[in-house]
Amino acid sequence: MKNREKGQEKKEYDLVIIGGGPAGMMMAVTAAKDGASVLILEKNRSLGEKLKITGGGRCNITNAEFDVKKFLENFPESKKFLYSPFSKFSSRDTFSFFEKAGLPLVVEARKRAFPKSQKALDVLKTFQKLLKKYKVEVRTGAEVIDISKKHKNRPDEPDLIASVTLKNGEKVYGKNFAIATGGYAAPETGSTGDGFKWLKKLEHNVLKPNPNIVPLTTDSQILQKISGTDWSFMKIRFIQNGKTQFSKIGKILFTHFGLSSPLILNSSHRVKKLLDQGPVMASIDLFPDTPEPDLDKKILKLFQKNHNKKLKNVLPELLSKKLAEAILEFFPPALAQKKVNEVSREERKALVKKIKNLEMQITGTLGMDRAVIADGGIALEEVDFSRMTSKKYANLYLLGDILNINRPSGGYSLQLCWTTGFVAGKNLQAPHLQAPGEGANIF
């Protein structure tokens, strides 16, 4: 359809998507397959900048938990909103979608799914082929600076979006619009919270974003000695007011600033809430499946085997060299120089207790530049999840990280993008399009 303004013909698209990330591309492909004229406006030089670096460049494309109810247990604060869209496009549908598109997936530990090629770039290439197949128009280097509402002729008319304005001054018109600009996490990829500014202007309630799935910082001096060291099986307890608030078991990476690893990243949201209430201590047990008496016997046996060697040279046989040095930092320097047959029973017992209870104070988290995701975004009560539209503007679709949804790492973030993008694309408001459907049959 063409509009006339000041004597010039202006194209009006069925759908204008702001943001060429995973959610935006999924909506574009889904809507275009059903016959919609679709334009993607991407401010970066290419599509999918964040997608290319996800999963360390391998792209944790989804999580292979096919029971929707169990899947949504990983969205504890928002699952009641997500049952509708996830019943229409689940992780099982994601497998079908990509395999039909010629990109087989493999499942690894913790049900994390990746492209069989182990290349995030192949996920982007798959979408590029589909965008071309369904004739989606893509404009890169097209930064949107404003969104305009449609003028109402009568008070009872619904509020609608009419156009967006690009940085070069050009206006782009559409019947429907989608905001798929992401949140604040990884700002180097273009996620700078643009969509939040527009939503505020449109009088939506936007919750303040915070870095989420992010490493924790501590004030422990020993981290300088063990930076870069990890330990594959340990238990960490987060303690406040002398009580353990929650604990987790798994791999932890010690860094120069604090603690990292998937276990830590997936704990950060809860730890941040605790920090809002007061100081938080972390207690790390390096041998969680070994009770103190058994660990004492294990160390005693190690001492008997190396009775003429210094403690500093024997302890690394139980721990890594760096971890052993860090543990010994909590004791007088003379202890490290003692031969193990000179170590007293009390000193050995104290070593056991420290190995089972390595304490440090949690001071906070790193910033947005180190966050896998950021929470915050539009209040979920203001979204119609059956169509993924704004409840204030019937032709405005809201996708992916623009929503205030917290979730762990492990494929859940991208599945949120695939689901919201597909459901939005299938429910596009245009009378000449195919009737809305369900499932992953877009081929």
C-alpha positions as CSV (number, residue, x, y, z in Angstrom):
1,M,0.0,0.0,0.0
2,K,1.2,3.5,-0.8
3,N,0.5,6.7,1.1
4,R,0.8,10.2,-0.3
5,E,2.5,12.9,1.7
6,K,3.6,16.2,0.2
7,G,3.1,14.7,-3.3
8,Q,5.5,11.8,-2.6
9,E,4.6,8.1,-2.6
10,K,5.6,6.4,0.6
11,K,5.6,2.7,1.0
12,E,3.7,1.2,3.9
13,Y,5.0,-2.2,5.0
14,D,2.8,-4.8,6.7
15,L,5.5,-5.1,9.3
16,V,8.5,-3.0,10.3
17,I,10.8,-4.7,12.8
18,I,13.3,-2.6,14.7
19,G,16.3,-4.8,15.5
20,G,17.8,-7.6,13.5
21,G,18.6,-10.0,16.3
22,P,17.2,-13.6,16.8
23,A,13.7,-12.5,17.9
24,G,13.4,-10.0,15.1
25,M,14.6,-12.4,12.4
26,M,12.3,-15.1,13.7
27,M,9.3,-12.8,13.5
28,A,10.3,-11.6,10.1
29,V,10.7,-15.0,8.6
30,T,7.4,-16.3,10.1
31,A,5.4,-13.3,9.0
32,A,6.9,-13.1,5.5
33,K,6.2,-16.8,4.9
34,D,2.5,-16.0,5.5
35,G,2.6,-13.3,2.9
36,A,3.5,-10.1,4.8
37,S,5.7,-7.4,3.4
38,V,8.4,-7.1,6.1
39,L,11.2,-4.6,6.7
40,I,14.0,-5.1,9.3
41,L,15.8,-2.0,10.5
42,E,19.1,-2.8,12.1
43,K,21.4,-0.1,13.3
44,N,24.6,-2.3,13.2
45,R,26.4,-3.0,9.9
46,S,25.1,-6.6,10.0
47,L,22.4,-8.7,11.5
48,G,22.8,-10.8,14.6
49,E,25.9,-9.2,16.2
50,K,25.1,-10.7,19.6
51,L,23.9,-14.0,18.2
52,K,27.4,-14.5,16.6
53,I,29.1,-14.5,20.1
54,T,26.5,-16.5,22.1
55,G,27.7,-19.6,23.8
56,G,31.3,-18.7,23.2
57,G,30.7,-18.6,19.5
58,R,28.9,-22.0,19.5
59,C,25.4,-20.7,20.1
60,N,23.5,-22.4,22.9
61,I,20.4,-22.4,20.7
62,T,17.9,-23.8,23.2
63,N,17.4,-26.2,26.0
64,A,16.2,-29.7,25.2
65,E,13.6,-29.8,27.9
66,F,10.5,-30.7,25.9
67,D,8.0,-30.6,28.8
68,V,6.8,-27.0,28.6
69,K,5.8,-26.9,32.3
70,K,9.3,-28.1,33.4
71,F,10.9,-25.7,30.9
72,L,9.1,-22.8,32.4
73,E,10.2,-23.6,35.9
74,N,13.3,-21.8,34.8
75,F,11.3,-18.6,34.5
76,P,9.9,-18.5,38.1
77,E,8.9,-14.9,38.1
78,S,7.2,-14.8,34.7
79,K,6.1,-18.4,33.9
80,K,2.4,-17.5,34.3
81,F,2.7,-15.1,31.4
82,L,4.7,-17.5,29.2
83,Y,2.5,-20.6,29.1
84,S,0.4,-19.2,26.2
85,P,3.3,-18.4,23.8
86,F,5.3,-21.5,24.8
87,S,2.3,-23.7,24.2
88,K,2.4,-22.5,20.6
89,F,6.2,-22.7,20.0
90,S,8.3,-24.7,22.4
91,S,11.9,-25.9,22.5
92,R,10.7,-29.0,20.6
93,D,9.4,-26.7,17.8
94,T,12.8,-25.0,17.8
95,F,14.5,-28.4,17.0
96,S,12.0,-28.9,14.2
97,F,12.4,-25.4,12.9
98,F,16.2,-25.6,12.5
99,E,16.4,-29.2,11.4
100,K,13.9,-28.4,8.6
101,A,16.0,-25.4,7.7
102,G,19.1,-27.7,7.3
103,L,20.8,-27.0,10.6
104,P,20.8,-30.1,12.8
105,L,21.2,-29.7,16.5
106,V,23.1,-31.7,19.2
107,V,22.4,-31.9,22.9
108,E,25.1,-31.6,25.5
109,A,25.3,-31.5,29.3
110,R,22.4,-30.0,31.2
111,K,20.3,-30.4,28.0
112,R,21.9,-27.5,26.3
113,A,21.4,-27.6,22.5
114,F,23.9,-26.4,20.0
115,P,24.2,-26.5,16.2
116,K,25.9,-29.7,15.2
117,S,28.5,-27.6,13.4
118,Q,29.3,-25.9,16.8
119,K,29.2,-22.5,15.0
120,A,26.9,-19.6,15.9
121,L,27.6,-18.1,12.5
122,D,25.8,-21.0,11.0
123,V,22.6,-20.0,12.9
124,L,22.9,-16.6,11.4
125,K,23.5,-17.9,7.9
126,T,20.4,-20.1,8.3
127,F,18.3,-17.0,9.0
128,Q,19.9,-15.0,6.2
129,K,18.9,-17.8,3.7
130,L,15.3,-17.7,5.1
131,L,15.1,-14.0,5.0
132,K,16.1,-14.0,1.3
133,K,13.8,-16.9,0.5
134,Y,10.8,-15.1,1.9
135,K,11.8,-11.7,0.4
136,V,12.3,-9.8,3.7
137,E,13.8,-6.4,3.1
138,V,16.8,-5.8,5.4
139,R,18.4,-2.4,5.9
140,T,21.5,-2.2,8.0
141,G,23.1,0.9,9.3
142,A,19.5,2.1,9.8
143,E,19.3,3.6,13.3
144,V,15.8,4.4,14.6
145,I,15.6,7.5,16.7
146,D,11.9,8.0,17.2
147,I,8.5,6.2,17.1
148,S,5.4,8.1,16.3
149,K,1.8,7.4,17.1
150,K,-1.0,7.6,14.6
151,H,-3.3,10.6,14.8
152,K,-6.7,9.7,16.2
153,N,-9.7,11.1,14.4
154,R,-12.1,10.0,17.2
155,P,-11.5,9.5,20.9
156,D,-12.8,5.9,20.8
157,E,-10.2,4.9,18.2
158,P,-7.5,2.6,19.5
159,D,-3.9,3.9,19.9
160,L,-1.7,2.7,17.0
161,I,1.9,3.3,15.9
162,A,2.2,5.1,12.6
163,S,5.9,5.4,11.7
164,V,9.5,5.4,12.9
165,T,12.1,8.0,12.1
166,L,15.6,7.1,11.2
167,K,18.7,9.0,12.1
168,N,19.0,10.4,8.6
169,G,15.6,11.9,9.0
170,E,13.7,9.4,6.8
171,K,10.3,8.2,8.0
172,V,9.3,4.6,7.6
173,Y,5.6,3.7,7.6
174,G,3.9,0.4,8.5
175,K,0.7,-1.3,9.5
176,N,2.5,-3.1,12.3
177,F,5.7,-2.5,14.2
178,A,7.9,-4.7,16.4
179,I,10.6,-3.7,19.0
180,A,13.3,-6.3,19.1
181,T,16.2,-4.2,20.1
182,G,17.4,-6.3,23.1
183,G,18.2,-5.0,26.5
184,Y,21.4,-3.5,28.0
185,A,23.6,-6.6,28.2
186,A,26.7,-6.7,25.9
187,P,26.4,-3.0,24.7
188,E,29.3,-3.5,22.3
189,T,26.9,-5.5,20.1
190,G,24.4,-2.6,19.9
191,S,22.2,-3.5,22.9
192,T,22.1,-0.1,24.4
193,G,18.5,0.0,25.6
194,D,17.0,2.0,22.8
195,G,13.7,0.2,22.9
196,F,13.2,1.1,26.6
197,K,13.4,4.8,25.8
198,W,10.7,4.5,23.1
199,L,8.5,2.5,25.4
200,K,8.7,5.2,28.1
201,K,7.8,7.8,25.6
202,L,4.8,5.7,24.7
203,E,3.8,5.7,28.4
204,H,4.6,2.1,29.1
205,N,5.9,1.1,32.5
206,V,9.6,0.1,32.0
207,L,11.4,-1.4,34.9
208,K,15.0,-0.4,35.6
209,P,17.5,-2.9,34.0
210,N,20.2,-4.5,36.1
211,P,23.1,-6.8,34.9
212,N,22.0,-10.4,35.2
213,I,23.7,-13.7,34.7
214,V,26.8,-11.9,35.6
215,P,30.0,-12.7,37.6
216,L,30.2,-11.9,41.3
217,T,32.8,-9.7,42.8
218,T,34.5,-10.2,46.2
219,D,37.0,-8.4,48.4
220,S,39.1,-11.6,49.0
221,Q,42.9,-11.0,48.6
222,I,43.6,-14.6,47.9
223,L,41.9,-14.3,44.5
224,Q,45.0,-12.6,43.2
225,K,46.8,-15.9,43.8
226,I,44.2,-18.2,42.3
227,S,43.0,-16.1,39.4
228,G,42.3,-18.3,36.4
229,T,41.9,-21.5,38.5
230,D,38.8,-23.6,38.4
231,W,37.6,-26.6,40.4
232,S,35.1,-28.9,38.8
233,F,33.1,-30.0,41.8
234,M,32.6,-27.8,44.8
235,K,29.7,-26.4,46.9
236,I,29.1,-22.8,47.5
237,R,26.8,-21.4,50.2
238,F,25.5,-17.9,50.2
239,I,25.2,-16.7,53.8
240,Q,23.3,-13.7,55.2
241,N,22.8,-12.9,58.9
242,G,24.6,-16.1,59.8
243,K,22.2,-18.3,57.9
244,T,22.6,-20.1,54.6
245,Q,20.2,-18.6,52.1
246,F,20.8,-21.0,49.3
247,S,23.6,-23.2,48.0
248,K,24.7,-24.8,44.7
249,I,27.2,-27.5,43.7
250,G,29.3,-27.5,40.5
251,K,32.2,-25.9,38.8
252,I,33.5,-22.5,40.0
253,L,36.1,-20.3,38.2
254,F,38.2,-18.0,40.4
255,T,39.1,-14.7,38.7
256,H,41.0,-11.6,39.7
257,F,37.7,-9.8,40.5
258,G,35.7,-12.6,42.0
259,L,33.8,-15.7,41.0
260,S,32.5,-16.9,37.6
261,S,31.2,-20.1,35.8
262,P,27.7,-21.0,34.8
263,L,26.9,-22.0,38.4
264,I,27.9,-18.5,39.6
265,L,26.2,-16.7,36.7
266,N,22.9,-18.5,37.4
267,S,23.2,-17.6,41.1
268,S,23.8,-13.9,40.5
269,H,20.1,-12.8,40.3
270,R,19.4,-14.3,43.8
271,V,22.6,-12.9,45.2
272,K,21.8,-9.4,44.0
273,K,18.5,-9.6,45.8
274,L,20.3,-10.6,49.0
275,L,22.8,-7.8,48.7
276,D,19.9,-5.3,48.6
277,Q,19.1,-6.5,52.1
278,G,22.6,-6.5,53.6
279,P,26.1,-8.1,53.4
280,V,26.5,-11.6,51.9
281,M,29.3,-14.1,52.6
282,A,30.2,-17.0,50.4
283,S,31.5,-20.3,51.8
284,I,33.1,-22.7,49.4
285,D,33.5,-26.4,50.2
286,L,36.2,-27.9,47.9
287,F,35.2,-31.4,48.8
288,P,31.4,-31.3,49.3
289,D,30.9,-35.1,49.0
290,T,33.6,-35.8,51.6
291,P,32.7,-35.3,55.3
292,E,35.4,-33.7,57.5
293,P,36.4,-36.9,59.3
294,D,36.9,-38.7,55.9
295,L,38.8,-35.7,54.4
296,D,41.0,-35.7,57.6
297,K,41.8,-39.4,57.0
298,K,42.6,-38.7,53.3
299,I,45.0,-35.9,54.3
300,L,46.6,-38.1,57.0
301,K,47.2,-40.9,54.5
302,L,48.8,-38.3,52.1
303,F,51.0,-37.1,54.9
304,Q,52.1,-40.7,55.8
305,K,53.0,-41.2,52.2
306,N,55.2,-38.0,52.0
307,H,56.3,-37.7,55.7
308,N,59.6,-36.0,54.9
309,K,58.3,-33.5,52.5
310,K,57.2,-29.9,53.3
311,L,53.5,-29.2,53.6
312,K,53.6,-26.6,50.7
313,N,54.9,-29.4,48.4
314,V,52.4,-32.1,49.5
315,L,49.1,-30.2,49.7
316,P,49.1,-29.6,45.9
317,E,48.6,-33.4,45.5
318,L,45.2,-32.9,47.1
319,L,44.4,-29.6,45.5
320,S,45.9,-27.7,42.6
321,K,49.1,-25.8,43.3
322,K,47.4,-22.4,43.3
323,L,44.5,-23.5,45.5
324,A,47.0,-25.1,47.9
325,E,48.9,-21.8,48.1
326,A,45.7,-19.9,48.7
327,I,44.6,-22.2,51.5
328,L,48.0,-21.8,53.2
329,E,47.6,-18.0,53.1
330,F,45.2,-18.3,55.9
331,F,47.8,-19.8,58.2
332,P,51.1,-18.5,59.7
333,P,53.9,-18.7,57.0
334,A,55.8,-21.2,59.1
335,L,53.2,-23.9,58.6
336,A,53.8,-24.1,54.8
337,Q,57.5,-24.8,55.5
338,K,56.9,-27.6,58.0
339,K,57.5,-31.2,57.1
340,V,54.2,-33.0,57.2
341,N,55.3,-35.3,60.0
342,E,55.8,-32.1,62.1
343,V,52.2,-30.8,61.4
344,S,50.2,-31.2,64.6
345,R,46.8,-32.8,64.8
346,E,45.2,-29.4,65.5
347,E,46.9,-27.8,62.5
348,R,45.8,-30.7,60.2
349,K,42.2,-30.3,61.5
350,A,42.3,-26.6,60.9
351,L,43.5,-27.3,57.3
352,V,40.5,-29.6,56.8
353,K,38.1,-27.0,58.1
354,K,39.5,-24.3,55.8
355,I,39.3,-26.6,52.7
356,K,35.7,-27.3,53.6
357,N,34.9,-23.6,54.4
358,L,36.8,-21.1,52.2
359,E,35.0,-17.9,53.0
360,M,34.9,-14.5,51.2
361,Q,32.5,-11.6,51.2
362,I,30.5,-10.9,48.1
363,T,30.7,-7.2,47.3
364,G,28.5,-7.1,44.1
365,T,28.5,-8.0,40.5
366,L,30.2,-6.8,37.3
367,G,28.5,-4.4,35.0
368,M,26.4,-4.6,31.8
369,D,29.5,-5.2,29.7
370,R,30.0,-8.5,31.4
371,A,26.4,-9.6,31.7
372,V,25.0,-12.4,29.6
373,I,21.5,-10.8,30.0
374,A,20.0,-7.9,31.9
375,D,16.7,-7.9,33.5
376,G,14.4,-4.9,33.4
377,G,12.2,-3.9,30.5
378,I,8.5,-3.5,29.9
379,A,6.2,-4.6,32.7
380,L,4.7,-8.0,31.7
381,E,1.2,-6.9,32.8
382,E,1.2,-4.5,29.8
383,V,1.8,-7.2,27.2
384,D,-0.8,-9.4,25.5
385,F,1.2,-12.7,25.4
386,S,-1.3,-14.5,23.2
387,R,-0.1,-12.2,20.3
388,M,3.1,-10.6,21.9
389,T,1.6,-7.1,21.5
390,S,1.4,-4.1,23.7
391,K,-1.9,-3.7,25.5
392,K,-1.7,0.0,24.8
393,Y,-0.9,-0.2,21.0
394,A,-2.5,-3.1,19.2
395,N,-0.1,-3.0,16.3
396,L,3.1,-2.8,18.4
397,Y,4.8,-6.2,19.0
398,L,7.3,-6.7,21.9
399,L,10.0,-9.4,21.6
400,G,12.8,-11.0,23.5
401,D,14.9,-9.0,25.9
402,I,12.6,-6.0,25.7
403,L,10.5,-7.9,28.2
404,N,11.2,-7.9,31.9
405,I,12.0,-11.6,32.2
406,N,14.7,-13.1,34.3
407,R,16.1,-16.6,33.3
408,P,19.2,-18.7,33.7
409,S,21.8,-19.5,31.1
410,G,21.6,-22.7,29.2
411,G,19.6,-21.9,26.1
412,Y,16.7,-20.2,27.8
413,S,17.4,-16.7,26.5
414,L,17.4,-17.7,22.8
415,Q,14.4,-19.9,23.2
416,L,12.5,-16.8,24.6
417,C,13.5,-15.0,21.4
418,W,12.4,-17.9,19.1
419,T,9.1,-18.3,20.9
420,T,8.2,-14.6,21.1
421,G,9.3,-14.0,17.5
422,F,7.3,-16.9,16.1
423,V,4.1,-16.2,18.0
424,A,4.3,-12.5,17.1
425,G,4.8,-13.4,13.4
426,K,2.0,-15.9,13.3
427,N,-0.4,-13.3,14.8
428,L,0.3,-10.3,12.6
429,Q,-2.6,-8.1,12.1
430,A,-3.1,-7.8,8.3
431,P,-6.4,-8.9,6.7
432,H,-4.8,-10.4,3.6
433,L,-2.4,-12.7,5.5
434,Q,-3.0,-16.4,6.3
435,A,-4.9,-17.1,9.4
436,P,-2.7,-17.4,12.6
437,G,-1.4,-20.9,13.2
438,E,0.7,-22.9,15.6
439,G,3.9,-24.9,15.5
440,A,7.1,-24.6,13.6
441,N,5.7,-25.4,10.1
442,I,7.1,-22.4,8.1
443,F,8.6,-24.3,5.2
